[in-house]
Amino acid sequence: MQTPVPWVGSVPAGSAELPLPDQLHPDAAAHHRIGERFAALDFGSGGPFAAEDASAPL
């Protein structure tokens, strides 16, 4: 059984704040937010690429 996508058939969450100019591709501000969230999830504490020693430079 597939997990339903909550925004299919409606407006995606956050679209009022960061609309998709062509209804498909994010603009510069949305790309910036995607990058911030990716970095926090993947390189932040507990992420798969987190530094073992938080004081060590990346």
C-alpha positions in Angstrom: 0.0 0.0 0.0 1.4 3.4 -1.0 1.6 6.2 1.5 -0.6 9.0 0.3 1.1 12.3 -0.4 -0.8 14.9 1.7 -0.8 17.6 -0.9 -1.8 15.7 -4.0 -4.9 17.3 -5.3 -4.5 20.4 -3.1 -1.9 23.1 -2.5 1.4 22.0 -1.0 2.2 23.3 2.5 4.3 26.4 2.3 3.2 27.3 -1.2 1.8 30.6 0.0 5.1 31.6 1.6 7.3 30.2 -1.2 5.2 29.7 -4.3 6.5 27.8 -7.4 6.6 30.4 -10.2 5.8 27.9 -12.9 3.9 25.5 -10.5 6.8 23.1 -10.8 10.3 24.6 -10.1 11.3 26.4 -6.9 12.6 29.9 -7.1 15.9 31.1 -5.5 14.3 31.6 -2.0 12.9 28.1 -2.0 16.3 26.7 -3.1 17.9 28.5 -0.3 15.5 27.0 2.2 16.0 23.5 0.7 19.7 23.9 1.2 19.4 25.1 4.8 17.1 22.1 5.6 19.4 19.6 3.8 22.5 20.9 5.6 20.7 20.8 9.0 19.4 17.3 8.5 22.5 15.7 6.9 25.4 17.6 8.5 23.7 18.6 11.8 23.8 16.6 15.1 22.7 13.0 14.5 22.8 13.4 10.7 24.6 10.8 8.5 27.4 13.3 7.7 27.7 14.9 11.1 31.3 15.3 12.4 32.1 12.8 15.1 33.7 15.6 17.1 31.5 18.7 17.0 34.6 20.9 17.6 36.4 19.4 14.6 36.4 21.5 11.4 34.4 20.1 8.5 
